[in-house]
Amino acid sequence: MQAAKLKDQFVRIRSNKLFEIFVVSVIIFSALLVGAKTYEMSSTMLQIAHFLDWFITIFFLTEIGIRFVAEPRKRDFFKSFWNVFDTLIVVISMIPADDTELALIARLVRVFRVLRMISIIPELRILLVSLVKAMPQLGYVMLLMFIIFYIYAAIGSTLFETINPTLWGDITISLLTLFRVMTFEDWTDVMYETMEVYPFSWLFYLTFIFFTTFAFLNMVIGIVVNVMEEENAKVKAEASAEEGEPSLKQISQQISELQKQLQQLKIAKAD
């Protein structure tokens, strides 16, 4: 009986918005603490920072424990990727970060604590999941972009090598130069230099920028936005199902069943 009451209390704590805000605040404070340690600090401040670091670790461990106890089925807790991710970050954070062989790993893990904000905030989870799910489609776009890069790099190396070997000496250097052009990093200097020998070389740069920066970038944005909309619809459908509200699929099925029943009634009356 007491265990059930304790579980109910942990469920209320986990669902409390103030608790969620406090967890996010601790994550942000943890990130600021890691940044503060990169500056020179007195021995007193180092001791305070060490104490705060252990307090944050213990708090995260307690928070994971609350979420585990509040889980209706304990075996389902580690079926969630985010729960596994949070647990690993917290457990590895318990490695001593001072005067040990694993000190560097422990400090790096403490930096990654800020990633826990993704698992806490649902909107950030949707963004990350959408990006991962869009990767297969983005792979083909990246492949096509690489083909365009390779063609233009080969043309640039052939035409402009004698003008500036530092920028167009071989195809690998040309690829780096084209990346500079795509990101608009002083690309006009590169263009004006080649225009002194080839006046119409501006066509080379403008068409390249059109294909890469404008066309392909918009394709990438379109794919990610499309996947994000699908993920948002999926999350809303799951939330509606948890609340007992019918989904659009269920409503359409009910409408089709009603239409069938009406048709059967019409047939029965006609007979």
N, C-alpha and C positions, 0 to 999 in steps of 0.2 A: 504493500500500500504506500509506504513511504517512498519506495523507488518510483512508483507511478507518479506521485506528487512531484518528486524531484525532476522526473522527465518532463512533466508538464511545465514546470518552471523554466527548464532549459529551452523548451520549445518556444515559450513566450519571450525569453531573452533573445533567442536567435531571430525571431520575427520582429523584434523591436527596432524601429527606425533609428532611435537614439543610439542603440548599441552598434548598429551598422555605421552610423556617422562617427562614433568613437573609434571603431576599428580603422576606418579610413584615415582619421586624424592621426592615429598611432603609426600607420604605414607611412604617411607623409612625414611625420616627425622622425621616423627611422631613417628615411632617405636624407633628411636634413642633417641628421647626426653623422651619417656616413660622409657627407660632404664636409662637415665641420672638422672631421678627423684628418682631412687632407691639409689643413693648416697647422702651423706650429702652435702647440698648446703647452701650458704649464703642467707640472706634475699633478697639481690639484684638479685642474680641468680634465686631465686624462683619466684620473680616478673617477670623477663624476660621469664622464662619458662611458667608462667601462661599466659602472653601476647601471646607467640608463640602458646600455646595450643588453645587459642581462635581464633587466626589467621588461624590455620589449620582447625578448625571447620567451620569457615566462608567460607574458600576456598572450602572445600568439599561441603558445602551447595550451594555455587555458581555453582560448577561443576555439581551437581545434577540438579540444575535449568536449566543450559545450555542444558544438555542432555534431559530434559523433554520438553523444548521449541522446541528443534530440532527434536523431535519425530513427524513424519507425522500424526499419529493418537494417540492422548493423552491417549485414553483408553487402547492402547496396551502397554504403557510404563510399567505399573505395572503387565502385564502378564508375563514379564521376571523375573525369580527368582533372577537374579543378580541385576536388578534394585531395586527390593524390599529389597534385602539384603543390598545394599549400602545405601538406604534411611533410613532403620532402624538403621544402624550403625551411620549414620550422625545425625539423630534426637536424638538418645539416648546419643550421645556424647555431646549434648547441656545441659545435666543435670549438674548443678554445682558440681564440684568435691571437694569442700572445705567446711568443717564444716556443712555437711548435712547428713541426714540418708541414702541418696542414694549415698554418696560419694564413697563407695566401689564399687558399681555397675558401677558408672561413670568411675572410674579408670580402671576397668576390660574391659569395652567397648572400652576405648582408646587403650588398648593393642590389641584388636581385629581389630583395624583399619588396621593393616598390612595385614589382610585377604582380604582387598579391592584390593590388588595387583592381586589376582586371577581373580576378575571380570574385571580388566583392561587388563590383558595380555591373549590373546586368547589361547596360548599354555598351560598355567596353567589351564584354564577352561576345555580344552580337557582332561588333566590329571585327574582332579577331577571328571568330568562327567564319564570318563571311569572307574575310581575306583568304583564309586557308582553303575554303571550299571553292573559291574562285581560281586557285592556283592551276588546276588542270587546263582551264580555258585560257588563262593568262600565259601558260606555257607556249601555246601555239602563236600567240601574239608576239611573245619574246623571240620565238624562233624566226618569225617573219621579219621582225625588227633587226635581228642579227644578220639575216640575209641582205637586207637593205644596207646595213652598216658595212658589211663585207664588200659589197659591190662598189659603194662609194669610196671605201678605203683603197680598193685596188685602183680605181680611176684616179683618185687623188695622189696616190704614190707614183703612178705612171706619169701624170702631167706635172706635178708640182715638186718632185724630188730635187730637181736642179735649182729650184727657187729657194727652198729652205729645207735642207736634209734633216734638220733638227725636228721639224714638224711632220715631214712627209718621207723620211728616209726609207722606211719599209712599211709593210701592211699593219704590223702591230702598233707602231708609232702613229700611223695614220688613223687607226681606230681610236687611240687616245685623243688625237687632235679633233676627230669628229665628235667625240663625246664632249669635248670642250665647246665645240660649236653648238651642239644640241642643248647644252646647259647655259648658252649665251655668256660664257666666260670670255670676255674680250674677243668675241668671234669676228668682229668687224676688222680688227687688226690683221687677223689671218686672211680675211677676204681681200682687204685692200692691198696686201702684199702680193697676192697672186694676180690681182687685177692689173698690176703694173706690167705684167708680161702677157697675161690673157685677159683682155678687157671684159670679155663676156663670162668670166669665171663666176660672176655673181649668180648665174643661173644654177651652177653646181651647188652653192650654199643654200640658196632659197628653196630649191626643190628638196634638198636633204632635210632642211628644217621643217618644211611642210609635211613630208612623209613621217618624220620621227616625232618632233615636238607636238605638232598639232593633231595629225591623223591618229597615230598610235597612242598618244597620251589620252585622247578622247575615247578610244576603244577600250583602254584599260579602265578608265573611270566608269564607262558604261557597263562593263562586265561586273565590276565590284558593286556598283549601285544596284544592278539587277539582282545579284545574289543576296545583297543586304535586304532588299525588299522581300525576297522569298523567305529569308531567315526571320525577319520581323513578323511576317504573316504566320510562320510556323510557331513562333513563340506566343503570339496572340491566340492562336488556335489551342495550344496546350494550356494556356492560362484559362481560356473559356471552358475547356474540358474539365479542368480541376475545379472550377466554380460551378460545374453542372450545367452550363449554358450550351445549347446545341451549336454545333459548327455549321458552316455553310454547306458542307457535304451532307450532313445529317438533314438539314432543312430541305435541300434539293431532293434527297431520297424520300422524305415525308411528302413533299409536293407530288412527286411522281407516283407514289402509292395512292394518294388521294385522287389523282387523275385516273388511275386504273380503276379505283372503286367507283368513281362517277361513270366511267364508261360501262362497267358491269351493270350499274343501276339502270342506265339508259337502255342497254340491251335487254335487261329483265323486263322493263316497262314496255318495250316494243313487242316482246313476245306475249 
